[in-house]
């Protein structure tokens, strides 16, 4: 995965004729932290896990990025995702750098109390390198507002009242209105802008969604409210389809109860592997990385892909999709709604002032639509695809911040 992020970076850096020294500065993480977590489970046995936090670049502000709990979590994953956050925050123009981390545990096999103990142990061992002006974690795969509340509470025990140490907290515990749905809402705006570029309306557009967790479910709900037809949804266990559009509120309730969309009575069952090639105008991969590869990219029938997940397409797949004239809205643009509202939450925490829901939504829409148009403008000027344009814009913004903070001997140009 780290190779994938470097591949896209170098594509854009080549266009910019970026100096080798600047490439090294922008690619290398500022700090990599790895800690062992040993805690007792509910039966008194020891749990052994490894936690990671990679802080990639802070030239534009404090490190910012999610904390995921997943058995596959390792240093390479954290490093790749941290670099993506540096570019993502720059594309959407919020004053953060990139960070990412997680613990190689599986909370699906842990009790709530075990998950809390592991979370607090993580904070105990990393409290010196996180904080409201240093590094601000947020929810990611298998973490949620409860986990963020535990982090805030544990950190505050050591450092005093610090709601701004994390974002994605419960609204009643200094979180922000609209944060839970923010990534999915940003995906909706991104798809709407992509359709506008083709002269098509959002209403009536058929959409297939891979993944029905936080991002996929909220994207489905919000798109359906705007008149789009969600014709197929799949998760890790299976899928469901309905040609004239699924009843998304009913599907959401079913998935909440059964922890899967499989067996939903309001549609016909499909294999989850079918979703990538589903006959829909738009495809939204909203699960884990590497969903679209060289092996299945030719199966894609959608004309628009909106990357709600991080790195859902491999570079090889990206080349195939480009040759087939599939419009890909890249992850560092498409799923930036979450970090944007995280910025709003952090701002509210710093100011000790709460925004109304309407203000959050209004500002998010402004940020997302402006970011899309800025990327599209660069794509037009450089005659490149949206992914390369997003990296060009991000590298220029981060690089300029680096140059303004430090002297580098070579005459480095970022145009």
Helices and strands as residue ranges (DSSP letters): H 2-15, H 20-27, E 31-40, E 46-57, E 63-69, H 75-92, E 97-103, G 107-109, H 112-126, E 135-139, H 145-159, G 163-165, G 171-173, H 182-197, E 206-210, H 214-225, E 229-234, E 239-241, H 248-258, E 268-270, G 272-277, E 282-285, G 297-299, E 304-306, H 315-323, E 327-329, H 331-334, H 337-351, H 357-382, H 386-405
